[in-house]
Amino acid sequence: MTQITPPIDAQAEFTGTTEPQGQDVLDLDRLAEWMTANVDGFEGPLSQAKFKGGQSNPTYKLSTPNRDYVLRRKPFGKLLPSAHAVDREFRVQSGLEKVGFPVAPQYGLCEDESVIGAMFYVMGMVDGHSIWNGAMPDHSPEERRVHYFAMTDVLAQLHAVDLKQAGLTDYGKPGNYFERQIGRWTKQYRMSETDTLEPMEGLIEYLPRTVPEQTRTSVVHGDYRIDNMIWAKGSPQVLAVLDWELSTLGDPLADFTYFCLAWVTDNGGRSGVLDLDRAALGIPELDEIVARYCAATDRDSVPDMNWYFAYNFFRLAGIMQGIKKRVIDGTASSAHAKAMSERVGPLAELAWDFAKKAGA
């Protein structure tokens, strides 16, 4: 069994910041001028550092004498259509902030590319800590257990958000979410395809003709994992869910089954828990997570998850293929992108394995 490779930012080796180089250096004079006009309470001078992660949307730490901010921008260079939509990230987080869901405070979106060379948005830097490893090596069994249940509860909270109250009723297209997503990732995969992979060909044929019925619609995060959130120091409270690049309106089971991938993937220092001694570590079993989520979302049960696992690994393979093409084209902004791009084949094979379990 493979490990899940995070499609966006969070991975242990991605922690920390570095001094931006070359075209990654932001024009601080222009940026400070924009922040003075658009960010309440901003006072310079301003300094910058670039987070080591963020091969998808480059991410910066902006510091002033009084507070720190986070800036996310589109990459430079040729981009796939609909990818890197930082304006959507800003919109969904602003809507969720309004209804009390835990996200970083949103300060402003700049669509004028002349300021720093690309569209960007600025948000607050949340004072907490990240958990990069699903084994949670620095925690006790009881702490692990309550953290996993907290993650489940926050996901259920997301799926219960009132879309009208959050101003997000038109954040996604109508119709079956999985049909749209399979079509989207097939198109993206074809546009960035570099090799013919038989498992991907099988999935592209199998998944669209076996799409399950969608019975609910909610905000879908798209990348919900333990390392995509900021935790309170010393307690199992989620202060902010991060990395909303893949979010839309859709079937909440897509999110929930993606979260559940951790139980069918090995750890490898990442979010997987399959090969861990979960009982000794205090990590809940998958059936406990399912029961808790169902209770919080008023469900009797969830469907057989093999089709959903196949879909989620197919989507991950498509995302990795996009990164692989950007590595080849020289536009990937992370030094770790090449290693991630090499996981396309293993992820496709894993997706096909689950598809066969589901009846392919």
N, C-alpha and C positions, 0 to 999 in steps of 0.2 A: 504494500500500500504506500502511496506517495504522501508527501506533505502538501498541505494547501500553501500555495505561494500567494501572498497578498497582492491583489491587483493594483492597489493604490500606494499607500505610503508606509504603513506600519510594519516594521520588521526590526529585529534587535539590532542588526548592523546598520540600520538607518538612523539611529538615535544621534542626537547632537547636531551641532551646526558647524559650518565652515565658512570661511571668507569667500564671498562670490568672486568669480573670475570672469574676465572677458565680457561677453555680451550679457552674462547673468548679473552684472553689477547694475543696480538701479540708480536712476538719476534722483538723488535725494533732494536736491533743490526743488525740482518739479513735483516730486512726491510730497514734500513738506508743504508746498504751496497748495496742493490739492487737499491734503488732510486738514490744513487750517480752515479751508472753506467748507469741508464736508464732514469732518469727524468732530462731534461735540467733545469739548474738553481737551482737544489736542494742543500740546505745547511742545515745541522742539527744544533743543536740537535733536536730530534724528540720526540713528545709526542702523546698520543692516548686517544681518548674517543669514546664510542660506541653510535650511535644513538639509541634511544629507539625503533624506528620502525625497519622494515627490517626483519620480520619473514621469508621472502623468501630468500633474499640474505643479510646476515649481512653487515652492513654499518658503517664505522668508519670516524670520523673526525681526521685527522692527522695535527698536528700543529708544525710549526717551528718558529723561531723568525721573519722571513720575510714573510711567507705566510702560508695559510691553504690549505689542500688537502682533498679529499674524497676518501676513499678506499672501494670498494665492493668486497666481496669474496664469493665463494661457501660455503654453510654450511658444517659442518663436518657430518659424518655418512652416512648411506645408502640413496641414492637419486633415484628418479624416472628417467628413461631414458629421455634424452633431456631436463630435467628441470635444472634450475639454470645455464644457459649457459652465464656466465659473459663475455666470449670471444666474443659472439655475441653482447652483450650490447656495448662492447668497439668498435667492428667493425662498427656497424651502426652509433654510435655517431661520430666516426672518419670520416666516409664518409660524414655525414651531416655537420660536422664542416667544411669540405673542400669546400662545396658549399654554405656556409654562412647561413645555417639554425641554429636557436638559440638552442645550446646545450652547456653543460659545456665543457671547453677545456680538451682534452684527452691527458694524459701524458705517459701512458705505460700499457701494459698487461704482466702479469707474469704467464706463464703456468707451471712453475716449482713448484710443490707442496711442495718441501722441504724448501722453504723460510719461509712460515708462516703456512704450513699445508694444504693449499688449493689454487686453482687457484684464482687470483685476478687481478683487474686493479685499476689504480690511475687516478683521474681526478681533475680538479680545483674546488675550492669551490666558487660559484658565489655569488657576493655581491648584494643581493636583498632581497626580502621578499616573504613568502608563504601566500597564501589565502586558509585557510582550510575549510571555511564554504561558501557554495554557496550563502547564504543570504548576504554575504559581510557586516557584521554589522557595520564596521567602515568606510563605504564609503557612498557617496551621491548617489541619484538615477542616476544622469548623469554619475558618475564614474562607477557605476555598469553596466550601459548600454554599455559604451565604452569598459569595460573589457570583457564583453561577446562577443562583436563583434570582439575584438582583438583575443580572443581564436578561434573564427570561422575562422578568416583570417589566423592565423598561421597553423591551421589544413589544410586549403586549400593550403597553401604554402608547407606543407609537402607532400601533395598528388600531387603536381606539380614538385617535385624534379626530375631532370634528373638522372636516375639510372646509366647510363653509366658514367656521369661526377662524380658522387659520388662513383663510384666503387662498386655498389651494385646490378649489374644485376643478380648475382647468389645468392642473399641473401635469396631467398625463392624458393620453388619448383614450377615447372610449373603446370598448371591445375587449376581447380576451387578452390579458397581459402576456401570457406565455406565447400566444401566436405572434404578437408584436415583437417580443424579445427574441424569439427564435429567428424571425425574419430579419431583425436588426443585426443580430450577431452573425447570421449567415452572410449578410451583405458586407458587414465589416470584415469578416474573415476572408471573403472572396477578394475584397479590395486590397487586402494586405497579404494574400496567400503567397508563400514562397516555395512550398513543397506540396505534393499530393499526399495526404494522409488518409488511408482507408478508413480508420475509425471515424474521422470527421465526415467523410462522405456518407458513411452509414448513418450517423446521427442526423445529418442534414436531410436525409430521406425519412428517417424513422420519427423524429421528434414532432414535426408539424402534423403528421397524420394521427398522432396519438395524444394530442393536447387534452388535458383534463378540463372539465367544466370549472369555470370561475364562479364562485358563489359570493365572494366578498371583495370589496375594493377599499384600499387604504393607501397611505403613504408607504412606499417600500424603500428602505434605505439602500439595499443593493450590495452592501459589503459589511454586514453586521457581524463583528468578531470582537473578541476580548481586547485586542490591541487597537481597536478603533474607537476607544473611549478614554476619557480622563476620569480617574477615580479620586474621590476624596482621600486625603491622607489619614490613614488609621481607621477607615470605615468602609463598608461595602456600598457606598453611595456613588452612583454615576453622576458626575458633575456635567459632563458634556459628551455627546456622541459626535464623532468626527467623520470626515471624509464622505461627503454626500454626493460625490460626482456621479454615481450610478443611480441616484434616487429618481423616482417617478411615482405616479399612481399605478397601482397594480394589485396583484393577488398577494395578500399577506403570507400565504404559504410559501411563496418564493423566498421571502426573507427568513421565515422560520426554518425551512429546510436547508437554506444556506448556512444558517447558524448551526444546524445539526450536523453539517459536514465535519465538524470537529470530532465527532464520535466515530467517524468512518475514515479518518486520516491519522497517520502517525504524527508524533509530536515534532521531533527534529528541532526543538527549541522554538517552535511557533505555536499556533493555536490548536493543533490536533491533540487528541487525548486517547486515540484508539489503543496505542501500545503502552499506555501508562497503567500502573496498578491503581485504578480509580478508587477502589474501596479503601485502600490504605491512605490515599491522598485526600479522601473526603470529597472527591469530585462526583457529583450526581451521575447516575446512569441515564441513558437517553430516555428510557421510559418514564423516569421521574421528571425530566425536562418537558417531555410531551404532556404529561398529566398536569403539570403546573401551568403550562401555556394554555392548554385547553380550558382549565378552570378559570383563568384570567380573561379568556376571550369568549367564554360561553360556547364552547364546542364540546360535542360528545367525544370526538376523536379526530385524528388526522388520517388522510388516506395513506396507502402504502407509499413509502418514500423513495423507492428505487427509481421511479420515473423522474422525480424531482431532483434526486442526486445526479442522475444522468444529465438533466438539463443544466444544473448548476456547474458541473464540471465541464460541460460543453461551452458554457458561457465563459468560464475561466480560460479555457483553451483559446477561445476567440479573442479575449482581452490580451492574453500573452502573445498571440500572433500579431496583434497590432503593435505591441512593444517590439517584437522581433523585427518587423518591417521598419520601425523607426530606428532601431539599432543599425540595420543595413543602410538606411538612408542618412544616418548620422545626425538625427534630430532628437534622440532619446536623451533626457537631461540628467539621468542618474547613472553613476558608474556601475550600479548593480543591475541595470536593465538587461545586459547581455546574459547574465546568469539566469535571470527570470525568463528570458525569451527561450531558453533551452528546455523549458518545461512544457512546451506546447504538445509534443508527442505523448509524454507520459499522462498528461491531463486528458487528452483525447482518448487514450486507451482506457483510462479509468472510467470516463463517461460511458464509453461503449460497454464496459463490463456491467455497469449498473443498468444500462439499457437492456442488455440481455437478461438480467434478473427480472426486469419489468415486463419481459415478453417479446423483445425484439428478435 
